[in-house]
Amino acid sequence: MAYGYYNGAIDGIIGSESKAALSKFQSDYGLRVTGTITLEVLNAFGIVAD
């Protein structure tokens, strides 16, 4: 939502709108497009994950 890719309600569910937003983000940032939250997505957001 903060990056402008998602405008729906924040409900904690990765539904079709969330997947579409993730796919667009991944594509725009040159990441592997999966439509899911990956380590690459977390890194792009600056979130440290093990």
N, CA and C of each residue as an Amber inpcrd file, in Angstrom:
protein
   150
   0.8310000  -1.1840000   0.0000000   0.0000000   0.0000000   0.0000000
   0.8800000   1.2540000   0.0000000   1.9300000   1.2440000   0.7980000
   2.8290000   2.4000000   0.8930000   3.5440000   2.6750000  -0.4260000
   3.7270000   1.6580000  -1.2470000   4.4160000   1.8130000  -2.5220000
   3.4500000   2.0780000  -3.6770000   2.1390000   2.0840000  -3.3770000
   1.1390000   2.3880000  -4.3880000   0.6980000   1.2150000  -5.2430000
   0.9830000   0.0120000  -4.8260000   0.6130000  -1.1670000  -5.6150000
  -0.6990000  -1.7990000  -5.1490000  -1.1530000  -1.4630000  -3.9700000
  -2.3430000  -2.1020000  -3.3940000  -3.2250000  -1.0410000  -2.7630000
  -4.5110000  -1.1200000  -3.0450000  -5.4480000  -0.1330000  -2.4980000
  -6.5860000  -0.7460000  -1.6970000  -6.5780000  -2.0430000  -1.4990000
  -7.6480000  -2.7150000  -0.7710000  -7.4840000  -2.5940000   0.7300000
  -8.3920000  -3.2600000   1.4270000  -8.3400000  -3.2900000   2.8900000
  -7.1540000  -4.1410000   3.3390000  -6.4980000  -3.7040000   4.4070000
  -5.4110000  -4.4840000   5.0010000  -6.0540000  -5.4670000   5.9740000
  -6.1270000  -6.7340000   5.5600000  -6.8350000  -7.7270000   6.3630000
  -5.9750000  -8.9430000   6.7200000  -4.7150000  -8.9390000   6.2960000
  -3.8210000 -10.0470000   6.6170000  -3.9840000 -11.2570000   5.7190000
  -4.8350000 -11.1380000   4.7030000  -5.0620000 -12.2450000   3.7840000
  -4.4150000 -11.9100000   2.4420000  -3.6200000 -12.8430000   1.9240000
  -3.0090000 -12.6560000   0.6120000  -3.9930000 -13.2050000  -0.4280000
  -4.8860000 -12.3300000  -0.8700000  -5.8810000 -12.7120000  -1.8650000
  -5.4370000 -12.3130000  -3.2600000  -6.3700000 -12.3270000  -4.1900000
  -6.0350000 -12.0660000  -5.5890000  -5.5010000 -10.6500000  -5.8110000
  -6.0360000  -9.6670000  -5.1000000  -5.5380000  -8.2920000  -5.2460000
  -4.1290000  -8.1520000  -4.6930000  -3.8600000  -8.8090000  -3.5830000
  -2.5160000  -8.7920000  -2.9980000  -1.5150000  -9.4610000  -3.9300000
  -1.9020000 -10.5980000  -4.5000000  -1.0190000 -11.3170000  -5.4170000
  -0.7290000 -10.4830000  -6.6560000  -1.7470000  -9.7960000  -7.1670000
  -1.5480000  -8.9350000  -8.3410000  -0.6030000  -7.7880000  -8.0010000
  -0.7690000  -7.2030000  -6.8210000   0.1050000  -6.1090000  -6.3940000
   1.5380000  -6.5970000  -6.2290000   1.7100000  -7.7560000  -5.6240000
   3.0520000  -8.3280000  -5.4620000   3.6880000  -8.6280000  -6.8110000
   2.9160000  -9.1740000  -7.7280000   3.4410000  -9.4730000  -9.0640000
   3.8940000  -8.2120000  -9.7720000   3.1050000  -7.1540000  -9.7140000
   3.4510000  -5.8850000 -10.3590000   4.7110000  -5.3060000  -9.7150000
   4.7760000  -5.3150000  -8.3860000   5.9560000  -4.8330000  -7.6680000
   7.1910000  -5.6110000  -8.1020000   7.0890000  -6.9440000  -8.1080000
   8.2210000  -7.7780000  -8.4850000   8.6710000  -7.4770000  -9.9150000
   7.7270000  -7.3390000 -10.8050000   8.0530000  -7.0310000 -12.1920000
   8.7380000  -5.6760000 -12.3170000   8.1880000  -4.6710000 -11.6590000
   8.7500000  -3.3190000 -11.7210000  10.1510000  -3.2380000 -11.1350000
  10.4490000  -4.0690000 -10.1430000  11.7510000  -4.0210000  -9.4780000
  12.7180000  -5.0910000  -9.9930000  12.3490000  -5.7520000 -11.0870000
  13.2410000  -6.7270000 -11.6940000  13.4310000  -7.9930000 -10.8850000
  12.4500000  -8.3250000 -10.0680000  12.5210000  -9.5300000  -9.2460000
  11.8030000 -10.6750000  -9.9530000  12.0630000 -11.8850000  -9.5000000
  11.3510000 -13.0540000 -10.0050000   9.8700000 -12.8800000  -9.6510000
   8.9900000 -12.9800000 -10.6390000   7.5600000 -12.7340000 -10.4190000
   6.8880000 -14.0210000  -9.9570000   6.4330000 -13.9950000  -8.6890000
   5.7550000 -15.1440000  -8.1000000   4.3720000 -14.7830000  -7.5610000
   4.1520000 -13.5000000  -7.3010000   2.8920000 -13.0810000  -6.6860000
   2.8120000 -13.4340000  -5.2170000   3.9530000 -13.8200000  -4.6560000
   4.0030000 -14.1660000  -3.2360000   5.1060000 -13.3710000  -2.5520000
   5.0970000 -13.3880000  -1.2390000   6.1320000 -12.7060000  -0.4740000
   7.3480000 -13.6230000  -0.4330000   8.4250000 -13.1670000  -1.0510000
   9.6700000 -13.9420000  -1.0950000  10.7510000 -13.1770000  -0.3340000
  11.8780000 -13.8200000  -0.1320000  13.0040000 -13.1290000   0.5020000
  13.4200000 -11.9140000  -0.3210000  13.3280000 -12.0200000  -1.6510000
  13.6790000 -10.8900000  -2.5150000  12.7560000  -9.6980000  -2.2640000
  11.4670000  -9.9650000  -2.0850000  10.4940000  -8.8980000  -1.7950000
  10.8170000  -8.2680000  -0.4500000  11.0630000  -9.1000000   0.5510000
  11.3940000  -8.5720000   1.8770000  12.6490000  -7.7170000   1.8180000
  13.6600000  -8.1810000   1.0970000  14.8920000  -7.4000000   0.9460000
  14.6130000  -6.0640000   0.2710000  13.7690000  -6.0590000  -0.7590000
  13.4340000  -4.8180000  -1.4600000  12.7460000  -3.8310000  -0.5220000
  11.9630000  -4.3430000   0.4180000  11.2910000  -3.4890000   1.4070000
  12.2160000  -3.1070000   2.5620000  13.4100000  -3.7110000   2.6110000
  14.3390000  -3.4220000   3.6950000  14.0030000  -4.1810000   4.9700000
  13.2940000  -5.3010000   4.8200000  12.9160000  -6.1240000   5.9570000
  13.9280000  -7.2750000   6.0630000  14.5720000  -7.4010000   7.2060000
  15.5620000  -8.4420000   7.4050000  14.8530000  -9.7320000   7.7780000
  15.1280000 -10.7780000   7.0050000  14.5390000 -12.0870000   7.2660000
  15.6390000 -13.1270000   7.2320000  15.4970000 -14.1370000   8.0310000
  16.4910000 -15.2240000   8.0770000  16.1320000 -16.3040000   7.1100000
